[in-house]
Amino acid sequence: MAEEAGSGVVQTRCVGDVAIICAGDYLNKLSGERVERKCKRQLESGCRALVISFRDTELVNSIGVSILMGVIDAAQQSGARLIFSDVDDHTANLFEMLGLTRHVTVVTDEAEALASLASQTRVTEPRAVATGS
């Protein structure tokens, strides 16, 4: 699934009940709103986790950060996990300085994000309990 986002494309794919959304090359008002819409649609459709990939992102402006804060809020309200992956050093420092990292997990890449979610699922899923007769 792809949607035009400024000079890039907002791509979304699902792995089970995890949606992976690519932020594109420049996260500003226009592309940020499209990313936010994609995230909210995925949450409404029952996704339990979102991974926003910044793999191709070269710049995140202040409006983009503000929109990401809205995505964080939406994920928290729906009880979903939110992970940022593939964040470059400059953007990671920006997120840290602005306090976003207190509310979202930042990982190296999508594989690490999916592994983190899979390990948490195993811990939180109800287990069958054997009862003696």
N, C-alpha and C positions, 0 to 999 in steps of 0.2 A: 504494500500500500504506500503510495507516495502523494505528496501534496506540495505544490510550489511554495517556496519560502525565500523570498528575496532572490538572491543570486544562486541559492541552492535548493535542495529538495528536502522536505521533512519525510523521512522514511520510517515506517513502523513495521515490525515483525513480531510475532508471538512465539514463545517457546513455552508450551504448556499454558499456564495461567500467568505468565510473566510477559509483559510487553516491553520491547526494546525500541526506544525512540531515538533517532539520530538528530542531534540538534542543528546540524548544518554548519556552514562555514562562518556565519556571523549571526550571533544571537542578539537581535535588536527588537524593536517593538513589533514589526510585522512578522518576522520569523518566530519570535518568542510567543506571540499570541497563537500562532499555528501549532507550535509545540504544546502549549498549554491546552488547546482544544483537543489535540490527539491524546494527551495524557488523561484528560477528564473523560473522554469517550471510552478509553480503555478501562478506567476505573468503574464507569457506569455499566460496562459490559461484564464486570465481575473479575477483572484482573486483581490478583492479590499482591502484585509487585510491579514496579516500573523501574526500568533501567534507562537512564538518559545517557546516551553515548555522545561524548564531545570529541570523538576521534577526528572529525574533519573541522572542528571549530577553531578558528584563528583568533576570534575576538568576541567578547561578551561585554555589551555596554551596560550602563546603569539601569536602563529600562528592562533589558534582558534579565538582569539579576532580580529586579522587582517581580517580574513575571515568574521566575523560578521560585521565588518565595510563595507565590500563589499556588504553584504546583505542589510545593512542600505541604502547604496547608490543606490542599485538597486530598493529598495522599494520607495525611494524618487523620483527617475527618472520616475517611473511608476505611481506616485501619490497614492500609496497604504499606508495604515497605517501599522506600525510594532509594535508589542507588545511582550515583553519578560514576560513569566509567570513562577511561581514556582522557582524563583531564590533564592538560599540559601544566607545567610548573607555574607559569604566569597566572593562568586562570585558577589553579589550585590555591595560590597565594591570595588572590582576590576573594575567593569563596571563604577562605580561612579568616581573612581580615574583616569581612562583612558578617561573619557568624553563621553562614549557611552550613558549615561543616558540623555544627552542633546538632543539626536536625536531619542530616543526610549522610549516608556512608559514601565515601569516595574510594574507589578501587582502581587498580591498574588497567584492567580491560574487561570486556564483556564476559569472558570465560571465568574470571575471578568473581564477577558479580553473580553469575548463574550458580557457581559452586557455593558461594556464600548463602544464597537463597535455598539451594538444595539441602545444605547441611542444617539450616534453621528449620526447614520443613520436617526433616526427620526428627528433630528434637521436639517440635510443637505438635506433631500429629498425634491423635489419640492412639494408644496401643491397646491391643486386645489383652485382656487379663485372664489368665487361666485360673479356673476355680476348681478346687478339689471336690470329689463327690463323697 
